[in-house]
């Protein structure tokens, strides 16, 4: 079962969120028929997007749109995140989900090769209350995703961050997936920083820790080096949630204009639209299309 927990370490000088997203990533893998390579890439991406829903979104109905575009074969990866109380709701898609690359020389999945090493990460925060928008754009550092988001937090939010994301896949699908994010409070000293650095040097990867069935509390202690961490929240969730509907796609068909809609009616007599986020299909017969044409 997926689990997300927030902690404080070193007497409140360090904050930490740990996430086990194995079931979420397996659900996304099935929806998009992902390969092992794209499961690893999407798993890292969806995990950090979900975490941001619980750390960066403060109000219900606010949203974050995340666009990662590298020069690798997978193309664009997009995630849209909304928050509902303690639930981070995410929907995602990848431009080319069927990409599969050979393993790297160290036996690891080549996420950086799939995403690409040049490109950008664009994060758009939308406030439902003020109708304002914040846009943070940074160049990709490596395409390995965790490093790219770390750069975003450092440059766009001026928030020094330790971020780890990982996915293990096997012949049956997603074996383990998750991540953690460590942030220093303003009163953190070099002493706490050194202790965390030392802990991270010897810590296994997050996907290994999860595959060994370590609890999030155990992981939090391992990666911070603090045996006396304080649990803040343990009722958090990250869920895949697509809010598509036939009504929304009706508006989309109306928006293409009278000429294009008439052409569809005359040439095909029907329309099938597939949601890029959840792959659900919506069919419109000729009569329905003609009704939409009258609304233009």
PyMOL commands that set and color helices and strands:
alter all, ss='L'
color gray80, all
select helices_A, chain A and resi 22-32+36-55+111-115+146-156+190-202+206-211+216-224+246-255+258-267+286-294
alter helices_A, ss='H'
color red, helices_A
select strands_A, chain A and resi 3-9+14-20+63-70+76-84+87-94+119-126+133-139+161-170+173-184+230-240+270-274+281-285
alter strands_A, ss='S'
color yellow, strands_A
deselect
rebuild
show_as cartoon
